[in-house]
């Protein structure tokens, strides 16, 4: 289904040709002209309509993208409908690949990867997407193109809604995924999104009203599915922040060896730095802090907390293997956040928002951003493959949103670090049984294994940027745990890495080209 409104003629011609050139003949192209003023547009469409596969609808007055898309839906006769913008192109195997996805009778919605067609005609910036990620879809319409769905499902949820102009696809996606039996990801670049003047692909700020309508679409979705939250625009165009509200009590558990060290040019007790960062957290109702120390260190630890105006309870351990269990037994909260003394909560972090993800029955644990002392990323969660479990975007600048804004939105991930993360008390108790002493690496490994196992059972593991910890210790290394498939990675990405490097040549996008001056430019 294509809504047309005065696109450049050459661009429209390529769009129409990309449908004619499909490797299957089992399709119809429903085109709705939304009262284009350029007579060449109508001439080209009428010529295209001589093909028996093309159904042309000519609107007498301009109604906008929602009205035109609704007309296209009403005119469509296929069991599966798909959206193609008037300035974009399909890969030759796009329709046959989507049709194959719907051979699964449970599949109601399907989407693919996409790339961009730059103004110079080169293909670039492939977006390799995860399998269906409901949390990410609440925070960002990461699906965009190529989108297809059973026509019966589109109609059952009410089709396109006029109140969400510019965000109508995101609104429709949210409603469809609420009822879909299965949402299928086709990990192949089937759609080429063209950067033209006035398009979001070229200028994300071109349609500010679309983001405002997108925020309302997400808010309404949250209300429908029982998520109590405030939704606001994110720091990057096209992203949203879903700030959940939760009544769960949260305990930060600290394994403190009472060591000192130099950080940012100053030597002090590591616990003092951590306590100062947690002072505001401990002043809030339903929050608690429990610090586990060796016998004889309790008085010093309590003095450090008092000097930092940090309300907390100090407990002593009898042996090195019991730090976490002693702290856990002393806590009375529903959710725990285990940390070591060599950490500091970044300003602006919200641990209650982190913990609120656990209100969803199917979320096993939640993790957050972790930083090195130089404010580079320690990890943004983990990606698992046959070569191990790898920190996501390790070494990148913390200010960078990452490929596809992956670091700017809450999302499902293959695994998170239990250190600094949030999880139910019983889950942490189980993890502690597989970890030795206060060693952070041992607990991280046990937590990653726990998360991978829970995902295999159908649970979700969620990562959020709403909280961030500094870690003043050795940088995160690869872990030995492996997974045959990480649903939140992509088979087009190079294995053994967490930096979204694509397999060479997999996207079909040229790695470089020559500009008008003869200079080589890179994708």
ZAMARGU-4260 file (C-alpha; in steps of 0.2 Angstrom, whole numbers, plus 5000, padded with zeros to 4 digits):
<rodrens>
0) 5000/5000/5000 | 5007/5017/4995 | 5000/5034/4998 | 5007/5046/4985 | 5008/5065/4987
5) 5018/5075/4975 | 5035/5066/4976 | 5049/5069/4964 | 5045/5060/4948 | 5061/5051/4947
10) 5059/5045/4964 | 5041/5039/4962 | 5047/5030/4946 | 5060/5020/4956 | 5047/5016/4969
15) 5035/5009/4957 | 5048/5000/4948 | 5054/4991/4963 | 5037/4983/4965 | 5036/4978/4947
20) 5053/4970/4949 | 5049/4958/4963 | 5054/4940/4961 | 5036/4935/4963 | 5020/4939/4954
25) 5008/4936/4968 | 5005/4954/4973 | 4994/4969/4971 | 5000/4987/4973 | 4987/4998/4980
30) 4991/5016/4976 | 4982/5031/4983 | 4985/5048/4976 | 4982/5061/4989 | 4977/5075/4977
35) 4994/5078/4970 | 4996/5095/4962 | 5010/5089/4949 | 5001/5083/4934 | 5016/5072/4930
40) 5013/5062/4946 | 4995/5057/4940 | 5001/5053/4923 | 5014/5041/4930 | 5001/5033/4941
45) 4988/5031/4928 | 5002/5023/4917 | 5006/5011/4931 | 4988/5007/4933 | 4988/4998/4916
50) 4997/4984/4925 | 4984/4971/4931 | 4993/4970/4948 | 4990/4989/4952 | 4975/4996/4959
55) 4974/5015/4959 | 4963/5026/4970 | 4962/5045/4966 | 4957/5056/4980 | 4948/5072/4975
60) 4954/5082/4990 | 4970/5081/5001 | 4967/5072/5017 | 4984/5068/5023 | 4994/5052/5026
65) 4981/5044/5038 | 4966/5047/5026 | 4976/5041/5011 | 4983/5025/5020 | 4965/5021/5026
70) 4959/5022/5008 | 4973/5010/5003 | 4968/4998/5017 | 4950/4999/5011 | 4954/4995/4993
75) 4966/4981/4997 | 4961/4963/4994 | 4976/4953/4999 | 4977/4943/5015 | 4994/4952/5019
80) 4996/4971/5018 | 5013/4980/5018 | 5017/4998/5018 | 5029/5007/5005 | 5032/5025/5006
85) 5031/5034/4989 | 5049/5039/4989 | 5057/5022/4995 | 5061/5006/4987 | 5059/4987/4990
90) 5073/4974/4988 | 5068/4962/4973 | 5065/4948/4986 | 5055/4959/4998 | 5038/4952/4995
95) 5043/4934/4993 | 5053/4935/5009 | 5038/4942/5019 | 5026/4930/5012 | 5037/4916/5018
100) 5036/4923/5036 | 5017/4922/5035 | 5018/4904/5030 | 5018/4902/5049 | 5000/4902/5054
105) 5004/4911/5070 | 5013/4925/5062 | 5001/4941/5062 | 5014/4954/5060 | 5032/4954/5052
110) 5045/4967/5049 | 5063/4967/5041 | 5079/4976/5042 | 5081/4992/5031 | 5095/5004/5025
115) 5095/5021/5018 | 5097/5028/5001 | 5107/5044/5002 | 5104/5059/4991 | 5118/5054/4980
120) 5110/5037/4977 | 5121/5026/4988 | 5114/5014/5000 | 5121/5016/5017 | 5117/5014/5036
125) 5109/4997/5037 | 5099/4995/5053 | 5100/4977/5059 | 5086/4975/5071 | 5083/4963/5085
130) 5068/4951/5086 | 5052/4958/5093 | 5057/4969/5107 | 5041/4976/5116 | 5051/4987/5128
135) 5061/4995/5114 | 5045/4998/5104 | 5038/5007/5118 | 5053/5018/5119 | 5056/5020/5100
140) 5048/5014/5084 | 5063/5004/5079 | 5053/4993/5067 | 5048/5007/5055 | 5051/4998/5038
145) 5048/4985/5030 | 5031/4982/5039 | 5018/4969/5034 | 5003/4962/5044 | 4988/4951/5041
150) 4974/4963/5034 | 4962/4955/5046 | 4973/4960/5061 | 4975/4978/5055 | 4956/4980/5053
155) 4952/4972/5070 | 4962/4985/5079 | 4954/4999/5070 | 4967/5003/5056 | 4975/5020/5055
160) 4969/5033/5067 | 4968/5051/5062 | 4973/5058/5079 | 4991/5051/5077 | 4996/5059/5060
165) 5015/5057/5057 | 5015/5043/5071 | 5001/5033/5063 | 5012/5018/5059 | 5019/5017/5077
170) 5002/5019/5084 | 4996/5005/5073 | 5011/4994/5078 | 5008/4996/5096 | 4990/4991/5094
175) 4993/4976/5083 | 5007/4969/5094 | 4995/4970/5109 | 4984/4956/5100 | 4996/4948/5088
180) 4999/4929/5091 | 5017/4931/5084 | 5028/4945/5078 | 5041/4939/5066 | 5057/4948/5062
185) 5065/4944/5045 | 5084/4948/5047 | 5087/4954/5029 | 5088/4972/5022 | 5071/4971/5012
190) 5068/4990/5012 | 5078/5005/5006 | 5072/5021/5014 | 5076/5036/5004 | 5083/5052/5011
195) 5074/5067/5002 | 5071/5085/5007 | 5057/5085/5021 | 5059/5067/5025 | 5063/5060/5043
200) 5076/5049/5035 | 5086/5065/5030 | 5081/5077/5044 | 5074/5069/5060 | 5067/5086/5065
205) 5057/5088/5049 | 5041/5082/5058 | 5041/5087/5076 | 5022/5085/5077 | 5025/5066/5073
210) 5035/5064/5089 | 5022/5073/5100 | 5009/5061/5093 | 5021/5046/5095 | 5022/5051/5114
215) 5003/5050/5115 | 5002/5034/5106 | 5015/5026/5118 | 5005/5033/5133 | 4989/5026/5127
220) 4997/5009/5124 | 5004/5009/5142 | 4986/5013/5148 | 4979/4998/5138 | 4992/4985/5144
225) 4991/4990/5162 | 5008/5000/5163 | 5007/5014/5176 | 5019/5027/5169 | 5022/5044/5163
230) 5028/5046/5145 | 5039/5060/5139 | 5050/5064/5124 | 5068/5057/5125 | 5084/5066/5122
235) 5085/5060/5104 | 5072/5063/5091 | 5061/5048/5089 | 5064/5041/5107 | 5053/5041/5122
240) 5055/5039/5140 | 5042/5028/5149 | 5044/5032/5168 | 5036/5018/5177 | 5028/5020/5194
245) 5030/5006/5206 | 5026/5003/5225 | 5040/4990/5227 | 5053/4993/5240 | 5071/4993/5234
250) 5087/4988/5244 | 5104/4992/5238 | 5116/4978/5245 | 5134/4982/5246 | 5149/4970/5248
255) 5162/4982/5256 | 5180/4976/5259 | 5184/4993/5266 | 5198/4997/5254 | 5205/5014/5249
260) 5210/5019/5231 | 5214/5034/5220 | 5200/5039/5209 | 5200/5055/5199 | 5216/5061/5208
265) 5210/5058/5226 | 5213/5044/5238 | 5199/5039/5249 | 5188/5024/5255 | 5179/5017/5240
270) 5163/5016/5252 | 5164/5035/5255 | 5162/5038/5236 | 5148/5026/5234 | 5139/5032/5250
275) 5139/5050/5244 | 5131/5045/5228 | 5117/5035/5237 | 5113/5049/5250 | 5097/5055/5240
280) 5092/5037/5237 | 5092/5032/5255 | 5082/5047/5260 | 5067/5041/5250 | 5053/5031/5257
285) 5053/5012/5253 | 5072/5012/5249 | 5085/5004/5260 | 5104/5002/5260 | 5113/4987/5268
290) 5132/4986/5269 | 5141/4970/5273 | 5158/4971/5280 | 5171/4960/5288 | 5170/4958/5307
295) 5178/4973/5315 | 5175/4985/5301 | 5157/4990/5306 | 5161/5005/5316 | 5171/5013/5302
300) 5158/5009/5289 | 5144/5017/5299 | 5155/5032/5302 | 5158/5034/5283 | 5139/5032/5280
305) 5135/5045/5293 | 5148/5058/5286 | 5140/5056/5268 | 5122/5058/5276 | 5118/5041/5269
310) 5105/5031/5279 | 5110/5013/5279 | 5112/4997/5290 | 5129/4989/5292 | 5131/4970/5295
315) 5146/4960/5298 | 5150/4944/5289 | 5159/4929/5297 | 5168/4922/5281 | 5172/4929/5264
320) 5159/4918/5255 | 5144/4926/5265 | 5144/4944/5260 | 5130/4944/5248 | 5119/4932/5258
325) 5121/4941/5274 | 5117/4958/5266 | 5102/4949/5258 | 5096/4942/5274 | 5097/4959/5283
330) 5086/4967/5269 | 5067/4968/5270 | 5064/4975/5252 | 5055/4967/5237 | 5069/4971/5225
335) 5088/4971/5227 | 5102/4980/5218 | 5118/4972/5223 | 5134/4983/5221 | 5152/4983/5226
340) 5161/4997/5236 | 5171/5001/5220 | 5156/5009/5212 | 5147/5026/5211 | 5129/5030/5206
345) 5129/5043/5192 | 5120/5059/5195 | 5102/5059/5188 | 5101/5040/5189 | 5084/5033/5195
350) 5085/5016/5203 | 5067/5015/5206 | 5064/5016/5188 | 5076/5002/5185 | 5067/4992/5198
355) 5050/4996/5191 | 5053/4985/5176 | 5051/4970/5187 | 5033/4974/5190 | 5030/4965/5173
360) 5027/4947/5177 | 5038/4941/5163 | 5054/4951/5167 | 5067/4941/5176 | 5080/4955/5179
365) 5084/4973/5174 | 5101/4980/5171 | 5107/4998/5167 | 5122/5007/5160 | 5139/5005/5167
370) 5153/5017/5165 | 5172/5017/5166 | 5181/5030/5176 | 5184/5040/5160 | 5166/5040/5156
375) 5167/5027/5142 | 5155/5013/5142 | 5159/4998/5152 | 5144/4989/5145 | 5126/4992/5139
380) 5121/4975/5143 | 5128/4959/5135 | 5126/4951/5118 | 5128/4932/5117 | 5133/4921/5103
385) 5143/4904/5100 | 5159/4913/5104 | 5154/4919/5121 | 5145/4934/5130 | 5151/4951/5125
390) 5149/4968/5133 | 5139/4980/5122 | 5148/4995/5115 | 5162/4994/5127 | 5174/5008/5126
395) 5161/5020/5117 | 5158/5037/5123 | 5144/5038/5136 | 5136/5052/5127 | 5135/5042/5111
400) 5117/5035/5108 | 5124/5020/5098 | 5119/5012/5082 | 5100/5014/5080 | 5100/5024/5097
405) 5102/5007/5106 | 5110/5016/5121 | 5096/5029/5122 | 5081/5018/5125 | 5076/5004/5137
410) 5076/4987/5128 | 5076/4968/5130 | 5094/4961/5129 | 5103/4944/5129 | 5110/4947/5146
415) 5113/4961/5159 | 5125/4962/5174 | 5118/4958/5190 | 5130/4970/5199 | 5121/4986/5198
420) 5105/4978/5191 | 5089/4975/5199 | 5080/4958/5203 | 5068/4950/5214 | 5075/4943/5231
425) 5072/4925/5227 | 5081/4927/5210 | 5096/4935/5219 | 5096/4921/5232 | 5097/4908/5218
430) 5111/4917/5209 | 5121/4919/5226 | 5121/4900/5227 | 5132/4899/5211 | 5144/4914/5216
435) 5159/4914/5228 | 5163/4928/5240 | 5162/4946/5236 | 5170/4944/5219 | 5161/4954/5206
440) 5166/4944/5191 | 5160/4928/5199 | 5143/4936/5203 | 5142/4944/5185 | 5145/4927/5177
445) 5132/4919/5188 | 5119/4932/5184 | 5122/4932/5165 | 5120/4913/5166 | 5104/4915/5176
450) 5097/4928/5163 | 5101/4917/5148 | 5092/4902/5157 | 5077/4912/5161 | 5075/4919/5143
455) 5075/4901/5137 | 5060/4899/5148 | 5051/4913/5140 | 5056/4927/5152 | 5063/4944/5147
460) 5079/4953/5153 | 5078/4972/5151 | 5091/4985/5150 | 5088/5004/5153 | 5098/5020/5152
465) 5088/5028/5166 | 5102/5023/5179 | 5121/5022/5177 | 5135/5016/5188 | 5153/5020/5188
470) 5164/5005/5190 | 5182/5009/5197 | 5190/4992/5192 | 5196/4982/5178 | 5186/4984/5162
475) 5173/4971/5157 | 5180/4957/5147 | 5171/4943/5137 | 5162/4930/5147 | 5163/4911/5143
480) 5144/4908/5143 | 5138/4905/5125 | 5120/4905/5117 | 5115/4898/5100 | 5104/4912/5097
485) 5103/4929/5105 | 5086/4936/5099 | 5091/4954/5103 | 5106/4953/5091 | 5105/4950/5073
490) 5113/4936/5062 | 5120/4950/5050 | 5132/4956/5064 | 5149/4950/5066 | 5150/4936/5080
495) 5162/4938/5094 | 5159/4957/5096 | 5146/4969/5105 | 5149/4984/5094 | 5136/4981/5080
500) 5149/4978/5067 | 5141/4971/5052 | 5147/4955/5043 | 5157/4962/5028 | 5145/4965/5013
505) 5130/4957/5021 | 5119/4973/5019 | 5123/4975/5001 | 5127/4993/5004 | 5143/5000/4996
510) 5156/5003/5009 | 5162/5019/5000 | 5159/5030/4985 | 5166/5045/4975 | 5158/5062/4978
515) 5157/5076/4965 | 5175/5082/4968 | 5182/5065/4965 | 5185/5062/4984 | 5182/5045/4991
520) 5168/5045/5005 | 5163/5031/5016 | 5146/5024/5022
</rodrens>
